[in-house]
Amino acid sequence: MISIKHLSKTFHDSDGTSLMVLKDVNCEITQGEVISIIGPSGTGKSTLLRAINMLEPPTGGQIWVDGENITAKGYPLHMLRRKMGMVFQNFNLFEHMTVLDNITYAPITLLKVPQEQAVAEALELLRKVGMAQKADVYPSSLSGGQKQRVAIARSLAMHPEVILFDEPTSALDPTMVGEVLSVIRALAKEGLTMLIVTHEMRFARDVSTRIFFMNEGVIYEDGSPEQIFEHPVRSATKAFVNRIQKLVYEIDSDEFDYLQIHTGLNRFCLKYNLPEKAEPAYALINEMLFEHLRSVRPLTLRFTYAELSGETALDFMVEGTSESPLSREAAASLTPRLKALIEEPTVRGFRVKLVI
């Protein structure tokens, strides 16, 4: 369906400097594939999507869509726009139009769909994304997640063969990410061809038929979700997919700033879309520091989140001992409330890990 051959893109600044964002991108995309594009920031993921849609015309190489070279001089880009929808980070809705008008505008104007038909199809799409009750309101009254769902419905209204999603959740409050990802998951089950730039690793693994890991302006590794996440070939891929985010506090005495820990936990959990973990984690921290480990100082407290597995845990690290500082009674009281309780020696001491 899409064939990309030796694609490159260089940006030139007014001072004469240049930056090559895409170096030599090659891939074949078949109908019905759901491809998540992952990788560090600044490696050309969004630029690749914009090049495929010719919003950023490439510097070199070719892009073929349905057997036609869309990079050829004179290719009618309006034909490409009918085949390929795009959902942006920042919604790009018309603020002076209602939700319904936002969706019907392009089908009526560009595809010449009769208004009655366009309205009926738009209402059906709004029902699909859970927004039918908002048809007559203006975008300014919607949350970020609602705006993005309307943007998805607007793209679907053009009956595209392919939809490109450019980090569709990056501009959202973490509490709204799930509602947008749920809509994209439903579309994937319908067999729509999709390319999705995302930083949501668990989502990418669940929804995709294929993963592109981009690094240094190229597709560094291309494979199934199982291959990329469980058996990556390249060391850079392995390091990226195994990312563990952490929050660390040094507890030197009972005079530690417990309010700072509470605030830090809330911010961390919101950032990584884990709002339900904040209060249970804080309750366990208080219990451990003021009851079970009250006599143990200093110690290091870590709250960790593994993006791939989704595991969240509290680590209590004590140096200079080879035995667990946790009593058997305390361990017995904690175990029923945890997914796992792990007590293990380390090179520098002992770790008690509570998997929440």
N, C-alpha and C positions, 0 to 999 in steps of 0.2 A: 504493500500500500504506500509506504514512504521509504525512499532509498536516499541515504545521505552519503556523499562521496567526497572525501578530502576537504571537509568544510573548515573554513577559517574565518576569523573575524578580528580585525584590528581597529582599535579606537585611536584617533589622533587628537591631541590637545592643541590649543591655540599657540602654545609656546614651542611647538615642533616636536614634542615628545610623543611617543606612541606606546600603546599597550596591546599585546596580542592576547585576547581573552580565549578564543577558540583556536587551536593549533592544527589539528588534523583529525577531525571527527568523522568516523565511518560507522554506519549501522544500517540495518534493514528492519523495518517495522511492519508487521502483518496485521490484517484486519482482526479486530476483537482483542488485541493485546492491551493489557493495562501495565504501563511501564512507569515505575517510580524512579526519579532521577535524584540521587542523593550525593552528598559530598560536602567538603568544607566550604565555607563562604568564600566567594571570589574565584571560584573555579570554572565559571562559565555556564552554570546550570540554567539560569534565567535567560541568558543570552542565547543559548541553544534553542529554547522554546520560541523566543522572539524571532530568531532566524528562520525557524521552520514556518512561522506564520508571516515571514517577510516584513515584520515590523522593524527588524534590524537587518537590512540586506547584507548578506555575507560578503566578506572581502574576496574570498576564493572558494572554489569547490562548487558542488552542485547539489540541489535538492530535487528529487523526483517524487511527485505525488500522483498516484493512479496513472503512471506511465508518462506523465508530462513534466518537463523540466521547468519548474516554477522560477528558477533563477535565470532563465534565458531572457534576453532583452526583448521587451515588448509583451511578455506574458501578462494576460489580463488578471491583475490581482483580485479584482472583484469576484472572479470565479473561485479563487482560492478561499476568499472570505466566506463564501457560501458552504464550502466543504468543511471548514475548520473554525471551530469556536474557541474562544479564549476567556478564561476566568482569571482576573488579575488579583493582586494582593489587596488593592484598595477599592474594590467594588466597581468604581467608575459608573455609578448610576446617575441618571439625570435627576437632579434634585427638584426641578420644577415640574416633573411629571409624577403621576401616581405610580404605584407599583405595577398596576395593570398596563398603564400606558408605556412604561419602560419596557415591558415584555412584548407588546404588540407593535411597537414603533417600527422595528427593523423588518419583521415579516410583511407588514402592510406597505412600507416604503420601498423595500428592496426586492422582496419576492412577489409583490403585488397580490398578496393573499387578501381575499374579501374580509372586511372588518368583522363581520359576524363570526366567520370561521376563525380568525386570528384571536378574537376574544375567547371563544370556546376552548381553543387549544391552550391559550395562556392560563385560563382558570384550571384546566386539567394539570398543567405543569406546576402551578402554584400548589395544588393539592398534593402533588407528588413530593414537593419539598416542604410540605407542612406550613404553607404561607397563604392559603386561600382566604383566610379571614382578614388578611392585610391588603387585599387587592386594591382598595380605594384610598389607602393612606399614602402619604409622601415619605420618601426615604429618610428624611430628617427625624421621623418618629420611631425608626427601627433601631434595634441593637446591631452591633457589628455582625454577629452570627446571622441575624435575619437578613441583613443587606447582602451578605455573601450567598445565602440561599436564593434570594431573588436574582442575583447575578448569574447563578447557575441556571435557573429557570430561563432567564433571558437568552443565555447561550443555546440552550436546548430548543428554544422556539424557532431557531433557524434550521433545525433538522440537520445538524452537522454530522459528517462522517467521523470526525475526530474532534475531541475537546482537549485543549491544553490548559492545565492548571498551574499557575505560577505562584507557588507558596500560598495556597488559598487560605491558610489559617494564621499566617504570620502577623497580620494586623489585628487579630482578634484578642479580646480578653481571654485568658486561659479557660475560664468557665464556659466559654461559648465554642471552643474548638470542637468538642464532641458532636454538636448538632450538625456542623458542616461535614465532618468526616463521615457521619452516618449517611448523609445524602450521597456522597461520593461512593461509599461502599455499595449502596443500592444500585447506582448506575453501573458499577463494575459487574454486578450480577446480571445485568441486562445485555451484556456483550458489547457495550459501546467502547470504541477504541479511545484510550486516554493516555496522555503523558502527564505526569504529575511531578513537579518539583516540590519536595517536601523535606522537612526536618523531623517529621514524626516517624521514628524508626519502626515502632510496633505497627502503626497503620500501614507503612510501606510493605512490611513483611506480610501482613494479613490480606491486603487488597490486591497486590500485584501478581501478574503472571511472570514478570521479568523486572530486573533491577539494573539500572545503569549507575555505577559508581564513578563519578567524575572527579578528576584531580589534575591540576596543572593544565587545564584547557583541553583535555582529551577524555574519552571514555576509557577509564583506567581498567575497569573490569565490568563485564557484562554477563549476567547469568540469572538463574532462577533465584527466588528468595532463599530457598534452602542453601544453594551454593554460596551466595553472597554473605548470608548471615551466619551460616554454620561452618562452611568450608571455603573461606576466601583464599584465593591464590596469592594475591599481592599483600605485602606487609602493611601498606598504607590502608588498604581496605579493611584489614583485620583491626588495625588500631582505631579506625573510624567507627565501625559498627559495634565495637565493644566498649564504647564510651560509658564511663561511670561518673555521674555528677555527684558532688559531695559538698557538705556544709560541715565545717570543723570548728570546735571550741575547745580551748584549754581550760580545764577546771582546776585551779590551784588551791581553792579554799571554799568554805561555805558562803563566802561573801560574793560569789559570782553573780553576774547580772542576768538573772533569770528572765527579765522582761526582754532583754536583747535577744535571748535565745528564742523566746516565743515569737517576736517580730520576725526574726530571721527565718524561722521555720515556715511561718505563713507566707512570706515572700518567695521562698524556695519552692514551696508546694504549688503556689499559683503559677510560677514561672514554668514549671514542668507539668502542669495540668494534673496535680495530685491534691486538690483541695480537701478531699476526704481523709487524707493521711495526717494533716497538721495537728488536730486536737488529740487523736490517739497517741501520736508520737510524743507530744508535749507531756501528756499524762504519764507515759512510761518514763520519760526523762526525769520528771519530778519524783516518781516512785523510786527509780534507781538511785538518783543522787541524794535524796533525803531519807531514804529508808535502807535499801539493800546494800548500797555502796557508800553510806554516809561516812564511814571511817576511812575510806580509801581516797587519799589525795597525795599528789596530784594525779589526774587522769585526763585522757583525751577523749572527747565525745565527737563522734562523726555520724551524720545522717547522710545516707547514700541512696542514690537512685540509679539503677542500671537501665538505660534507655531501651535496650533490646529485649531483655527478659521482663522488664517492668517491676523487678524486685526492689522493694524499699526496706531499709534496715537501719537500726541504730547500733553503732559499735562503741563499746566502752573499753578503751585501751589503757592497760595499767603496766607500767614499766617495772623491771627489776624483780619480777616474781614468776615462778613456774607453775603456780597453782591458781585455780580460779578464785577470785575474790567473792564469788556469789555462793551463798549457803545453799544446802540442799533444799531447805524449806522455801527459800526465796525462788529457787529454780522451779520447784513444784507448783508454786502459786502463779508463776508467770506463764508456764508452758501452755495451759489451756487457752490463753488469750493471744497466742502467737502462731504464725505459720511454722516457725522453727526457732529453737533456742540453741545456739552453737557456742560452746566453750572450747577454746583452743589456745595452746601456747604459740607465741610468736618469737621471732629472733630477739626482740627487745623486752619481752614480758608476756602478758596474757591478754587475750581478747574475749569479751563476752558480746555476742552478736544476737540481737533480737530482730528477727525477720517479721515485719508487720503485715 
